[in-house]
């Protein structure tokens, strides 16, 4: 799942958990969601009974699907008002699906590099996602993860590529439209400064796929499949199952410059 929805639903989770006396005293890093703080980590794992935590997680995942799908609905409605259909270049075809599957490979290669990188900006991205993603998806079925991933792929591509990039291309040309839509896509994923840049590059890649193929189904497929594989990797492979995912004795600390 692309992280705009993660930031949104994690903020809802924090609000749910931190009502009353639970207050985050850690300085919240600039550019992060409210979920990224010691209180979120400690409260979400230990201050809520497991049954209640699971029920809350289920509601938040429902919000995540609704939020991502809502982006697509908003794009279609905005297109009706503005006289531009974000579905104008969408065409269902087996060839486009295959192209989308193949186009996932470079993004997964980048994911693998980031997974192993020790560069500080990349490490900070990984630390944030290692907290958020397993917490939201760790006990969820592959079907649930697939549903969220498809909703993200469809909703975000309709908005950022189908509507924004498409409309801007008619006004400014293909190149400037690609740059602006990709920058907005990056800003919509403001988990860290580094992630804004990384998401912007991925947005530029997805926008280029759309320009090259002329079919919105290609970036939708690549986006959804990438999100699915990345979430499964972070929840199934990214943690040692013999240890708790989060330690109450060692709440995370973040540098002021995140």
Secondary structure, 3 states (H helix, E strand, C coil): CCHHHHHHHHHHHHHHHCCCCCCCCCCCCCCCCCCCCHHHHHHHHHHCCHHHHHHHHHHHHHHHHHHHHHHHHHHHHHHHHHCCCCCCCCCCCHHHHHHHHHHHHHHHHHHHHHHHCCCHHHHHHHHHHHHHHHHHHCCCCHHHHHHHHHHHHHHHHHHHHHHHHHHHHHHHCHHHHHHHHHHHHHHCCCCCHHHHHHHHHHHHHHHHHHHHHCCHHHHHHHHHHHHHHHHHHHHHHCCCCCCCCCCCCCCCCCCCCC
